[in-house]
Amino acid sequence: MRIVIAEDSAVVRAGLAEILWDHGHNVVAAVGNGDDLRAAVSEHHPDVAVVDVRMPPSYTDEGLRAAIAIRRDHPKTGVLVFSQYIETRYAADLLGGASGGGAAGVGYLLKDRVADVSEFVEALSRVAAGGTALDPEVITQLLGASRRPDALDSLTARERDVLALMAEGRSNGAIAGILVVSERAVEKHIANIFSKLGLPPSDADHRRVLAVLRYLGA
Amino acid sequence: MPALTNDARPTQPWIINLLVRPSAYRHPRAWGAACVAAGTWILFLGVILISFGFWWGAALIAVSALELWIAYRLLIAPLPQRVRELEQSRARVVDDSAARLRRIERDLHDGAQAQMVAVAMKLGLARERLSSAVAGTKQPDLERVLELIVAAHSGAKEAITELRDLARGIHPPVLDDGLGTALRSLAAGRDVPVELVVDVPDRPSAAIETIAYFCAAELLTNIAKHSGARHATLEAVNMAGLLRVRVTDDGVGGAHVESSGGLAGLADRVGTVDGKLHISSPSGGPTVVDVELPFHV
């Protein structure tokens, strides 16, 4: 993968680059603010950009706004936003109409997730390939604040686990691996969830994520 | 530009200035109460005299009216002004604490938190290498693993230092042992030698000690940064019921309050407890900064 990193903290930036090089990826640029990020993406057309939300000069949501602009101007570049706090609104902004493109090639993770190196790199690959990676924390918050708790109650515990993993952007194979069940079983759970929640069935992973998130009210 | 001296003294008519100055300035409430008591008794006496047919009792009523008017000027008239001042100082306290919290959050976010993320990343990489070596899927690259762990280790130590500095900035533990001890540790080990005089037999409120400490710290830092002084004194004494912290230096002088500068911040902070900050810093020096604080909030 060809990757651009935007992160204002030098130690975190260096650490990220180290991890990615270590896993055989090519960090083509590492920058410290939103404007430089946009310039770097225009110049290098990377497969994916890793973007910190809070960067100079405003230290508010610079990175998020740059990420949304990149999704609009460079739809082929995946964007993985990561930050030290989870704000459900940020996830909604990223996935929402403002950036077009729905949930394809978007990720939103807590910075802590970087510590589980291989999972982080896998999430990044997913985003680069046009998939989705949402932090479990986002999903927990969405499930907790869902406008339709009754319908969620109708799901079995196992179905809720599958729903959460599906919303994170995992494929059937990955969900099967995490829950230690067969892929067939996962497909059956998903069919049940979609019919219980009245969602239209869909094959592509990122469409499925979007359907679930819409349902949860993101 | 914030007011440097926040006097609560109302402007009084000349007659009161003449009669009771300066004591009424310092103790307006005591004088006001005395006037109320005296005025009431004289009024009572006057009414009794008149009711017994002594018409000159009316003169006493006139005197009592004067007394009550003075009491009004001392007790009631200053209230709106006082309320305004309290509102302003409360707004400053709220702004000050919000700004402090923001600064702490920023320091944590940019400092220890980022440092710990980097540490976790390095340990994550090291762990990956070791597990694949243990599982036998890869040759163990022990040198690389050691390098990662050494980097993580020093990162963790840096994070500890940053957290300690941050915690000390929020509340210096040395203040628990009293202002004198805290100021002594502040004055020690400065580039510019600091002569210390502390005469504060009773302990002020914790909030007052904290403000005094941070004022002294900021002023000493200013001396090191800007004054070019060769000698400084730090004095904390109990003066007529006030805690006075005086910092002097023999540097170049010319210190003044700039809006949003360090001294303006100090003046604001001192103002939150009705204290005062005076600066005397003629060009060429010496610089004398006085901070007067009430003993209790």
Interface residues (C-beta under 8 A of the other chain):
Chain A: D8 S9 V11 V12 A14 G15 L16 E18 I19 D22 R54 Y59 Q84 K111 D112 V114 A115 D116 V117 S118
Chain B: R106 H109 D110 Q113 A114 Q115 V117 A118 A120 M121 K122 L123 G124 L125 R127 E128 G155
